[in-house]
């Protein structure tokens, strides 16, 4: 395992221990509301702090982009940028619904190079290093081989923070549902993307995500033989927050089905997206 990935795994497991311990006492947690249907707890902060301490101890000059702490370090001078979601699926966690994860990714000169998605409930550790494949608990994983869309299980996420594109999303949903074997929406995009990499889902799409929701999962998928893009199939997903993923056949089909439902606002989001380093 690459030394930088080893550090990321150490950080993810440390956050996972904090999350698991807190899950035993949900009733006493301090919770605040960031926006509509968007919650943050003291556990998010504690897990993120643990991750940052591990990363900064090993790589003090690296920049960090984290959900709760924002930007740390010099993003213009450092070639390295860690992208962190300490608890993806906070609402699930607060309700005792066991679908949430820790997500840590590293970008070097703008390219994703290392990824960890950790499911502390099931002790499932998804890892990837660019050019070295994707793994689940040290076993190599690949995207599914299904090519008939009607046989495919597709993951998604329903817009909940910003409802600007809800009508466009519903139109996509209505077009995709009858063509598949089923749709699933557990509520942790990082874990959903890891499931695509492991072949548990054949594809995935969502609108309105943040970079920390997608970065690690995206590298897992590409290293597992899949494709990731924005709603038009291009590479601005981290910046625009709109993502489509899947095995190559399903990816192409999803992009084709979604295309008629792209509004001018969604297209503008893709084409005007600014790099994360700015």
Secondary structure in CASP SS format (residue, H / E / C, confidence):
PFRMAT SS
TARGET T0000
AUTHOR 0000-0000-0000
METHOD secondary structure of the structure
MODEL  1
X C 1.00
X C 1.00
X H 1.00
X H 1.00
X H 1.00
X H 1.00
X H 1.00
X H 1.00
X H 1.00
X H 1.00
X H 1.00
X H 1.00
X H 1.00
X H 1.00
X H 1.00
X H 1.00
X H 1.00
X H 1.00
X H 1.00
X H 1.00
X H 1.00
X H 1.00
X H 1.00
X H 1.00
X H 1.00
X H 1.00
X H 1.00
X H 1.00
X C 1.00
X C 1.00
X E 1.00
X E 1.00
X E 1.00
X E 1.00
X E 1.00
X C 1.00
X C 1.00
X E 1.00
X E 1.00
X E 1.00
X E 1.00
X H 1.00
X H 1.00
X H 1.00
X H 1.00
X H 1.00
X H 1.00
X H 1.00
X H 1.00
X H 1.00
X H 1.00
X H 1.00
X H 1.00
X H 1.00
X H 1.00
X H 1.00
X H 1.00
X H 1.00
X C 1.00
X C 1.00
X C 1.00
X C 1.00
X E 1.00
X E 1.00
X E 1.00
X E 1.00
X C 1.00
X C 1.00
X C 1.00
X E 1.00
X E 1.00
X E 1.00
X C 1.00
X C 1.00
X C 1.00
X C 1.00
X C 1.00
X C 1.00
X C 1.00
X E 1.00
X E 1.00
X E 1.00
X E 1.00
X E 1.00
X E 1.00
X E 1.00
X E 1.00
X E 1.00
X C 1.00
X H 1.00
X H 1.00
X H 1.00
X H 1.00
X H 1.00
X C 1.00
X C 1.00
X C 1.00
X C 1.00
X C 1.00
X C 1.00
X E 1.00
X E 1.00
X E 1.00
X E 1.00
X E 1.00
X E 1.00
X E 1.00
X E 1.00
X C 1.00
X C 1.00
X E 1.00
X E 1.00
X E 1.00
X E 1.00
X E 1.00
X E 1.00
X E 1.00
X E 1.00
X E 1.00
X C 1.00
X C 1.00
X C 1.00
X C 1.00
X E 1.00
X E 1.00
X E 1.00
X E 1.00
X E 1.00
X E 1.00
X C 1.00
X C 1.00
X C 1.00
X C 1.00
X E 1.00
X E 1.00
X E 1.00
X C 1.00
X C 1.00
X E 1.00
X E 1.00
X E 1.00
X C 1.00
X C 1.00
X C 1.00
X C 1.00
X C 1.00
X C 1.00
X C 1.00
X H 1.00
X H 1.00
X H 1.00
X C 1.00
X E 1.00
X E 1.00
X E 1.00
X E 1.00
X E 1.00
X C 1.00
X C 1.00
X C 1.00
X C 1.00
X C 1.00
X C 1.00
X C 1.00
X C 1.00
X H 1.00
X H 1.00
X H 1.00
X H 1.00
X H 1.00
X H 1.00
X H 1.00
X H 1.00
X H 1.00
X H 1.00
X H 1.00
X H 1.00
X C 1.00
X C 1.00
X C 1.00
X C 1.00
X E 1.00
X E 1.00
X E 1.00
X C 1.00
X C 1.00
X C 1.00
X C 1.00
X H 1.00
X H 1.00
X H 1.00
X H 1.00
X H 1.00
X H 1.00
X H 1.00
X H 1.00
X H 1.00
X C 1.00
X C 1.00
X C 1.00
X C 1.00
X C 1.00
X E 1.00
X E 1.00
X E 1.00
X E 1.00
X C 1.00
X C 1.00
X C 1.00
X C 1.00
X H 1.00
X H 1.00
X H 1.00
X H 1.00
X H 1.00
X H 1.00
X H 1.00
X H 1.00
X H 1.00
X H 1.00
X H 1.00
X H 1.00
X H 1.00
X C 1.00
X C 1.00
X C 1.00
X E 1.00
X E 1.00
X E 1.00
X C 1.00
X C 1.00
X C 1.00
X C 1.00
X C 1.00
X C 1.00
X C 1.00
X H 1.00
X H 1.00
X H 1.00
X H 1.00
X C 1.00
X C 1.00
X E 1.00
X E 1.00
X E 1.00
X E 1.00
X C 1.00
X H 1.00
X H 1.00
X H 1.00
X H 1.00
X H 1.00
X H 1.00
X H 1.00
X H 1.00
X H 1.00
X H 1.00
X H 1.00
X H 1.00
X C 1.00
X C 1.00
X C 1.00
X C 1.00
X H 1.00
X H 1.00
X H 1.00
X H 1.00
X H 1.00
X H 1.00
X H 1.00
X H 1.00
X C 1.00
X C 1.00
X C 1.00
X C 1.00
X C 1.00
X C 1.00
X C 1.00
END
